[in-house]
């Protein structure tokens, strides 16, 4: 099981295993009337350790960068977009890994519509107020005769705390007229680093509360 973990989580799992071995070795040395308590403590530690290891393994597998896994997640997100009837007229990517997802989405959308991809550029303060982020277009630049709002998808690979997607969406909304543009956020997976984490509008997870993802979090 340890081989499924990455270098950062493997020591945690190893320590949990060692603690269980030590606890199991100590039980026979306890007085007979205390062994039951030692055994109960061992069971509690064991179950807690197993739960932690399973979580770490799930996270490690979810961060697999191999192409089949990434393609499956993008396909799942694409299916969500189709089901919600939200086929973006414009995809705005959060670099770096968000560019990969945005490109794959645009390629998948190619059979249904052509969706240009823009990339946001952060400034020295890791914010999006950057003169390179040109948002001077209007809805008429997409379709002069359209009576519906232009659909814009702000996409990243992973949403952990949600701060990056929230900041990116806020930046886009400040520069695009709200009445003319329908802006949503998406990530191929949602980590949910805390109970206060902001969820993206769409993820590739079948269960919206699924917390594990495919690429390193931003």
Secondary structure, DSSP 4 states (H G I P E B T S, - for coil): -GGGS-HHHHHHHHHHHHHHHHHHHHHTTS-HHHHHHHHHHHHHHHHHHHHHHHHHHHHHHHT---HHHHHHHHHHHHHHHHHTT---SEEEEETTHHHHHHHHHHHHHTTT---EEEEE---TTSSS--TTS-----GGGT-TT--SPEEEEEEEEEESSSHHHHHHHHHHHHHS-TTTEEEEEEEEEE---STTPPPPSEES-SSTT----SS---
